Amino acid sequence: MNLKKLLKAAFKMKNFVLLSFILIVFYVTNYNLPFILIGAAGYIYFVMQTLKDEGFHKELQEEAKKNNIQKLNGDCGRLYSGMYRKVPQVMYKKIQNIIREKDGLINFYYQDSSDQLRQKNH
């Protein structure tokens, strides 16, 4: 299992609230050992349920898609700046048009990224 996935499940809001509640009650009850053991078992159970949840997996997939789009956008920008003075003027204008089109698609995607990846129709 991926450590990043496990940490995201462990610190998901509902699990984090449960962990906070368990720790607060543990502190208030003057470090009651049986309570912390039962609380830890309950916390682990809820984290495992989160890891099995389809909605959680969809959130991770959407986050991975967004991160991949951002990475590709950054790579494209670095490649564009690296070839700025290395191509002829005619080709540079074509590259500028491609970059403008890419920027338009990126802006279109980030206007409403709650939907699946979309294509812009021309």
N, C-alpha and C positions, 0 to 999 in steps of 0.2 A: 504494500500500500504506500502511496505517496505521502511523504511527511507534510507537504504543503496542504494536501487535501485533508489530512487529519487535523492539522492546526486550524484550518478554516471551519471545519465542523465543530471543533472544540470551542472556538470563540465566536460561533454564530450567536446571535443575540439571545435566543431563548436558552441556549445552553450556558451562556455566560451569566445570565440572570440567575439560573438555577445554581451555578457554582458560587456566585456571590451570596445567594441566600444560604447555602449550606455553610459557607465560611463564617457568615455573620452569626448564624445560630450556634455554630461550633464555638465561636468566641464568647457569645452570651452565656452559654451553658458551662462555662469554665472548662473548656477543652474536654468534652465528653467523648471518649474514644469510640464507644459503640455507635454514636450518632455520626461521627465522621466516616466510619467504615460503611455504614448504610448509605450515607449521602454520596460517598465516592462511588459505590456500586450503582446507585441511581444515576449519577452523572455520566458514568461510563455507558450505561444502558442508553441514555438519551443521545449521547454522541454517536453510538453505534446505529441508533435509529435514524439519525440525521444522515449518516453515511449511506444508509440504504435508500433514502428518500430520492425519488425520481426528480422532484423539483430542485433539490440540492445539486444533482448532477447536471441538470439543465442550466442552472445558474453558473456552475463551473465552466460548462462548455461556452456559454455566452461570454463570460469573462475572458476565456482563452481566445475566442474569436476577436474580441476587441483588442486584446493585447497583441495578437498577431497582425491586425490591421495597423495598429500604431507602430509596430516594429517595421512592417513593410513600408509605411509612409516615411518613417525616418531613414530607412535604407535608400528609398527613392530620392529623398532630398540630398543625402550625402553623395549619391552617384551623380545627381544633377550638378551639384556644386563642383564635383571633381572633374567633370567633362566640360565645364564652362568655356575654357579657352582652348580646348583640344579639338574642337570640331569646326568645320567650315560654317560660314554665316548662314547659308541656305539651310543646312541641316540643323543649325542652332534654332532657327525659327520654328522648324517642325517639332523640335524637342520642347520648346516653350509652349507650343500648342498642346502637346501631350501632357505637360506638367499642369497647365491650366485645367485641362479636362480631368486629370487626377484630383486636383484640389477641389473641383466642383463635385466630384463623386464623394470625396471624403466629407465635405461640408454637408452634402445631401444625406449621407449616412448618419452623421452626428446630430442632425436636426431631430430625428426620431429613431433612436437606436433600440427602442424597445421591441420593434418588429424584427423578423428574421433578416438576414442579409438580403438587400434588395438591389435591383439593377435599375439604373436610370434609363428611361426610354427617350429616345431622340426623335 
